[in-house]
Amino acid sequence: MHTLYWFTRDLRLHDNPALLAAARSDMLLCVFVVDPRWFTGDRFQCRALGDHRWRFLWQSLMALERSLRPLGQRLHIAWGEPEIVLPELAREHGVQRLIRSRLPGTEEAVQWQALKTRLPEVTFQQFETLGMIAEGQLPMELAELPDTFSQFRKQVEKAEQPDHTLRIRTVSALPPPPGFPEDNRGQCPPIPEPIHRSPFTGGEEAGLAQLQAFVFGQHRIANYKETRNALDDWGSSSKFSPWLANGCLSVREVVAAIEQYERQHTRNDSTYWLWFELLWREYFYWYALKHGGRLFSRDGVQRKRRPVTFYGHRFKAWCEGNTQYPIVNAAMNQLRETGYISNRARQLVASCLINELELDWRYGAAWFEQQLVDYDVASNYGNWQYLAGVGADPRGLRQFNLDKQAQQYDPEGAFVHRWQGEAQQPVGLHTVDAADWPIS
């Protein structure tokens, strides 16, 4: 059996059922495709892949290649559109089977179907590698996924949970590749230098090291619930998200570490809360698969029409950290310069865009997609819908009091000062009046 394994958001050897299945082959071609469309600004004035994500992704790919070499393998990095690149490689190397991880997102589904059409003689297989629960283990049918997270959580907690430590396997042997065909990775865009030295380094080894440090090395998991809302402190939250988003770290590996810590040290509200946050991520994964294109619709899965406006100067000011709200500016400056902001900061800047600036939430979601080093399609768009009142929130639209939030989470103004949140010339909400409008 000649197999092509298409790496996507599963850039690891540990806990990778899809790669384990691919290992049962006579020949294996490991491929990652860098799509040129990721780098073009065609969605809500934003690119699909910004500098921070691209740097982290490339680091992760290089780390994966280093891990594959001792197994006699290499990573074929192709520059091009998957619908074109993969059929060419499949025909060139007599591929009989194509495997990848199951992905949420409509574009990913369209690509998968296009490949099936172009390669009718090839067997296609997908495996669950992105979450903690396989579809067959859900306590409900996917079509019956609850409309709210609380309902989902209650059903999951009632169901018998497997011991995740028994499910973690690492690939230790792989079949040989078809020689070492040259790839065209040299056509990929250059890796930009960071404005600030990033604390995040891509790759499986770095992700596992962060897991060990946060849970067992520093025991920060024991106080996670109390510290997780800090705006600007490395140790306040797990920081697992970039590695989870790129598949350098398995969700089940994190859950297994939580369970091990609870057995060896303590089980408290904080250890539960880290699992609780992972369950939110799980919910949005299945939410995206259930709702498909509604995940990206302005009216959301609720089909709730909410009046919005679009003033270009407001969106520009929000992106550049030049609004009337210092805490929002500080967070947006941090995001632009580092590719990361805390969960609390994400809620505040999203609330500002939706409520104070009265903009279409999809512009904010697209900017996050471009900027965030830990961008995850399901979590990103699911959370934006939630805050915009068109998604999985039964309470409807959520609005934060920005002044009150600043007093609570940045009482001394240290965060605003560090990230220069006091705009020199903040853009007002109304900078265009009727006298400036064109007359036709």
C-alpha positions in Angstrom: 0.0 0.0 0.0 1.4 3.4 -1.1 0.1 6.1 1.2 0.2 9.9 1.1 -0.1 11.5 4.6 -1.3 15.1 4.4 -0.2 16.9 7.5 -2.4 19.8 8.4 -3.2 20.7 12.0 -1.5 17.6 13.4 2.2 18.4 13.4 3.3 15.8 15.9 4.2 12.2 16.3 2.6 11.6 19.7 -1.1 10.8 20.0 -1.7 10.9 16.2 -4.1 8.2 15.2 -4.0 9.3 11.6 -0.3 9.0 11.3 -0.4 5.6 13.1 -2.9 4.4 10.4 -0.6 5.8 7.7 2.3 3.8 9.2 0.6 0.6 8.1 1.9 1.0 4.5 4.7 -0.2 2.3 5.5 3.4 1.2 4.7 6.7 2.9 4.9 10.2 1.5 4.6 12.8 4.2 3.4 16.1 2.8 2.5 19.6 4.1 1.1 22.1 1.6 1.6 25.8 2.0 -1.3 27.4 0.2 -0.5 30.8 -1.5 -4.1 31.9 -0.9 -3.2 32.1 2.8 -1.1 35.1 2.2 -3.5 37.2 0.1 -5.8 39.8 1.7 -9.1 38.8 0.3 -11.3 38.2 3.3 -12.6 41.3 5.2 -9.4 43.2 4.2 -7.3 40.6 6.1 -5.0 37.7 5.2 -5.7 34.2 6.4 -2.1 33.9 7.7 -0.2 36.8 9.2 3.4 37.0 10.1 3.2 35.6 13.7 1.3 32.5 12.6 3.5 32.0 9.6 6.6 32.1 11.8 5.2 29.7 14.4 4.0 27.4 11.6 7.3 27.3 9.9 9.1 26.5 13.2 6.6 23.7 13.7 7.3 22.3 10.3 11.0 22.3 10.8 10.6 20.6 14.2 8.4 18.0 12.6 11.0 17.4 9.9 13.7 16.9 12.5 11.4 14.3 14.3 10.8 12.4 11.1 14.4 12.0 10.1 15.4 9.4 12.7 12.5 7.3 11.4 13.9 7.3 7.9 11.3 9.8 6.7 11.3 13.4 5.6 8.6 16.1 5.3 7.8 17.2 1.7 6.8 20.9 2.0 4.9 21.9 -1.2 4.1 25.5 -2.2 0.8 25.5 -4.1 -2.9 24.8 -3.9 -3.7 21.4 -2.3 -6.3 20.6 -5.0 -3.5 20.8 -7.6 -0.4 19.7 -5.7 -1.6 16.6 -4.0 -3.1 14.9 -7.1 0.2 15.6 -8.9 2.2 13.9 -6.1 -0.3 11.1 -5.9 0.0 10.2 -9.5 3.8 10.6 -9.6 4.3 8.2 -6.7 1.5 5.7 -7.4 -0.4 6.6 -4.2 -3.3 4.3 -3.4 -4.4 5.9 -0.1 -4.6 9.5 1.1 -5.0 10.2 4.8 -5.4 13.4 6.9 -6.9 14.5 10.1 -10.6 15.5 10.2 -10.8 19.3 10.0 -13.6 21.7 10.7 -14.1 24.6 8.3 -15.9 24.8 4.9 -12.8 25.5 2.8 -11.2 22.3 4.2 -14.3 20.3 3.4 -14.4 21.7 -0.2 -10.8 20.8 -0.7 -11.3 17.3 0.5 -14.2 16.7 -1.9 -12.2 18.2 -4.8 -9.4 15.8 -4.1 -11.8 12.9 -4.1 -13.2 14.0 -7.5 -9.7 14.3 -9.0 -8.4 11.0 -7.6 -11.3 8.6 -7.9 -8.9 5.6 -7.8 -7.5 6.6 -4.4 -8.9 5.6 -1.0 -9.5 8.6 1.3 -9.4 8.4 5.1 -9.9 10.9 7.9 -9.1 10.4 11.6 -10.0 12.3 14.7 -6.8 13.9 16.0 -7.9 17.5 17.0 -10.0 16.9 20.1 -10.4 14.8 23.2 -13.5 12.9 22.1 -14.1 11.0 18.9 -17.5 11.3 17.2 -18.5 7.8 18.2 -17.8 8.7 21.9 -20.0 11.7 21.9 -23.0 11.3 24.2 -25.3 12.5 21.4 -25.4 12.4 17.6 -23.6 15.2 15.9 -26.9 16.5 14.5 -28.2 16.7 18.0 -25.3 18.7 19.4 -26.8 21.1 22.0 -27.2 24.7 21.1 -25.4 25.8 24.2 -22.1 24.8 25.9 -23.7 24.2 29.3 -26.0 21.5 27.8 -23.1 19.9 26.1 -20.9 20.0 29.2 -23.6 18.4 31.4 -24.1 15.5 28.9 -20.3 14.9 28.6 -19.8 15.0 32.4 -22.6 12.4 32.8 -21.0 10.1 30.3 -18.2 7.7 31.4 -14.9 9.3 30.6 -12.0 7.1 29.4 -8.6 7.1 31.0 -6.6 9.2 28.6 -3.3 8.0 29.8 -4.1 4.6 28.2 -4.7 6.2 24.8 -1.5 8.1 24.2 0.8 6.4 21.6 3.8 7.8 19.8 4.8 6.8 16.4 8.1 4.9 16.7 8.4 3.5 13.2 7.4 4.5 9.7 7.7 3.0 6.2 10.2 4.5 3.8 9.4 7.4 1.5 9.5 7.1 -2.3 13.1 8.2 -2.3 13.6 11.8 -1.4 11.8 13.8 -4.1 12.7 17.5 -4.2 10.0 19.9 -3.0 9.5 23.6 -3.8 9.6 25.0 -0.3 12.0 27.6 -1.5 9.0 29.4 -3.1 7.4 30.0 0.3 7.4 33.6 1.7 10.4 34.5 3.9 10.0 34.2 7.6 9.6 37.7 9.1 11.6 38.9 12.0 9.4 39.5 15.1 8.9 43.0 16.5 9.2 41.5 20.0 11.0 38.3 20.9 8.2 35.8 21.0 7.9 33.5 24.0 6.3 30.9 21.7 8.5 28.5 19.7 6.7 26.2 17.3 7.1 22.4 17.4 6.1 19.3 19.3 9.1 19.3 21.6 8.4 22.9 22.7 4.7 22.2 23.2 5.4 19.1 25.4 8.0 21.1 27.4 5.4 23.9 28.1 2.9 21.2 29.2 5.4 19.7 31.6 6.5 23.1 32.9 3.0 24.5 33.6 1.5 21.3 35.1 4.4 19.5 36.8 7.4 21.8 36.9 5.8 25.0 38.3 2.5 23.5 39.5 0.7 26.6 38.1 -2.2 24.4 37.2 -3.1 24.3 41.0 -4.0 28.1 40.9 -5.1 28.3 37.3 -8.7 29.4 38.0 -7.5 32.4 40.1 -4.8 33.6 37.7 -6.2 32.9 34.3 -7.8 36.3 33.7 -4.5 38.3 34.0 -3.9 40.5 31.0 -0.1 40.2 30.7 1.6 37.5 32.7 3.2 34.4 31.1 2.5 32.1 34.0 -1.1 33.1 34.6 -2.5 30.7 32.1 -1.3 27.6 30.4 -0.4 29.2 27.0 -1.0 25.8 25.4 -3.2 27.3 22.7 -0.6 27.9 19.9 0.7 24.3 20.1 -2.9 22.9 20.3 -4.0 25.0 17.3 -1.2 23.7 15.1 -1.4 20.2 16.4 2.0 20.2 17.9 0.4 19.2 21.2 -2.5 16.8 21.5 -5.6 17.7 23.6 -5.7 14.2 24.9 -2.1 14.6 26.1 -3.1 17.7 28.1 -6.1 15.9 29.6 -3.8 12.9 30.5 -1.5 15.3 32.2 -4.3 16.9 34.2 -5.5 13.4 35.3 -2.0 12.4 36.3 -1.5 15.6 38.3 -4.8 15.1 40.1 -3.8 11.6 41.1 -0.3 12.5 42.2 -0.8 16.0 43.7 -4.2 17.6 44.1 -7.6 17.8 42.5 -9.3 21.2 42.9 -11.3 23.9 41.1 -8.3 25.0 39.1 -7.4 21.5 37.7 -11.1 21.1 36.8 -11.2 24.5 35.2 -8.3 23.8 32.8 -10.3 20.7 31.6 -13.4 22.9 31.5 -11.6 25.3 29.1 -10.5 22.4 26.9 -14.1 21.3 26.8 -15.1 24.7 25.4 -12.6 24.1 22.7 -14.1 20.7 22.1 -17.6 22.0 21.9 -16.6 24.6 19.2 -14.9 21.9 17.2 -18.1 19.9 16.9 -20.2 23.1 16.7 -18.2 24.0 13.5 -18.6 20.5 12.0 -22.4 20.6 12.7 -23.1 24.1 11.4 -20.7 24.3 8.5 -21.1 27.5 6.6 -23.3 29.1 9.3 -20.1 29.5 11.3 -19.1 32.3 9.0 -22.5 33.9 8.4 -23.2 37.4 9.7 -26.4 36.2 11.3 -24.7 33.2 12.9 -26.2 29.8 13.6 -29.1 31.6 15.3 -29.9 33.3 12.0 -30.4 36.5 14.0 -30.2 39.6 12.0 -28.5 42.3 14.0 -28.1 45.8 12.5 -24.5 46.8 12.0 -22.6 49.6 10.2 -19.3 49.7 8.6 -17.1 52.8 9.0 -13.7 52.0 7.7 -12.0 54.5 10.0 -13.4 52.7 13.1 -12.1 49.3 12.0 -8.7 50.8 11.1 -8.5 52.5 14.5 -9.4 49.3 16.3 -6.8 47.3 14.4 -4.1 49.9 15.1 -5.0 50.5 18.8 -6.1 54.0 18.2 -9.6 54.1 19.7 -11.0 56.1 22.7 -10.5 53.1 25.0 -7.0 52.7 26.4 -7.4 49.1 27.6 -8.6 48.1 24.1 -5.7 50.0 22.5 -3.2 48.3 24.7 -4.5 44.8 23.9 -4.6 45.5 20.1 -1.0 46.8 20.2 0.1 43.7 22.0 -1.8 41.5 19.5 -0.3 43.3 16.5 3.3 43.2 17.9 3.3 39.7 19.5 0.5 37.7 17.9 -1.1 36.9 21.3 -3.4 38.4 23.9 -5.1 36.9 26.9 -8.6 35.4 26.8 -9.9 38.3 28.9 -8.3 40.8 26.5 -9.9 39.1 23.5 -13.3 39.4 25.1 -12.8 43.1 25.8 -11.6 44.0 22.3 -14.3 41.9 20.7 -17.0 43.6 22.8 -15.6 47.0 21.8 -15.8 46.2 18.1 -19.3 44.8 18.3 -20.9 47.2 20.7 -19.0 50.5 21.0 -17.9 50.6 17.3 -21.0 48.8 16.0 -19.1 46.9 13.4 -19.8 43.5 11.8 -18.2 40.9 14.0 -16.7 39.0 11.0 -14.2 41.8 10.5 -12.9 41.2 14.0 -12.8 37.5 13.5 -10.9 37.9 10.3 -8.3 40.2 12.0 -7.9 37.6 14.7 -7.4 35.0 12.1 -4.6 37.0 10.5 -2.9 38.0 13.8 -3.3 35.3 16.4 -0.5 32.8 16.7 -3.0 30.4 18.2 -5.8 30.9 15.6 -8.2 28.0 15.5 -11.1 28.3 13.0 -13.8 26.7 15.2 -12.8 28.5 18.5 -12.3 31.8 16.8 -15.5 32.1 14.9 -17.5 30.2 17.5 -16.4 32.7 20.2 -17.0 35.8 18.0 -20.5 34.5 17.3 -21.0 34.0 21.0 -20.1 37.5 21.9 -22.0 39.0 19.0 -25.2 37.3 20.2 -25.7 35.2 17.1 -24.1 31.9 18.3 -24.1 29.6 21.2 -25.0 32.1 24.0 -28.5 31.8 25.3 -28.3 35.3 26.8 -27.8 37.0 23.5 -25.5 39.9 23.0 -22.7 40.4 25.5 -21.3 43.8 26.3 -18.5 44.6 28.8 -18.1 47.8 30.6 -14.6 48.7 29.4 -13.9 51.2 32.2 -15.0 48.8 34.9 -13.0 46.0 33.3 -9.9 48.2 33.2 -10.3 49.0 36.9 -10.7 45.4 37.8 -7.9 43.8 35.7 -5.5 46.7 35.3 -6.0 48.9 38.4 -2.5 50.4 38.3 -2.6 50.9 34.6 0.6 48.8 34.1 -0.8 46.9 31.1 -2.0 50.1 29.4 1.4 51.7 30.0 3.4 48.8 28.8 1.5 48.5 25.5 1.0 52.2 25.0 -2.8 52.2 25.2 -3.1 55.9 25.6 -3.6 56.9 21.9 -2.0 60.2 21.0 -4.8 61.1 18.7 -7.7 58.7 19.2 -10.1 58.4 16.4 -13.6 59.3 17.4 -16.7 57.3 16.5 -18.0 60.0 14.1 -15.2 61.6 12.0 -17.3 62.0 8.9 -20.3 64.2 8.7 -22.8 65.0 6.0 -20.8 67.8 4.5 -18.1 65.3 3.6 -20.4 62.8 1.9 -20.2 62.6 -1.9 -23.2 63.8 -3.7 -24.4 61.9 -6.8 
